[in-house]
């Protein structure tokens, strides 16, 4: 069974590239820009990993990450954040993210981080 990845970003170009790259690596990928209904989408899709853009329109993804981690179904599901705006003084692990990736990122780096989080 393919591992499932749910990707949230408000940039359709990034969503398309990430979907293509991860699908090529034999992951089942669902992309969305709908931060308001992410948990409902996840209930249907049942992801093995969430990838969240840090600055999605209309949301704070540290809040979304906490919702995921506090949810009974997804508490153990890894969450990776990707952002162009990393500051060295921000402790992303304190926000419950399992990994971070800085934009722009290479596809090899993305695949490596995904594999580290969900492929055993």
Order of alpha helices (4+ residues) and beta strands (2+ residues): beta-alpha-beta-alpha-beta-alpha-beta-beta-alpha
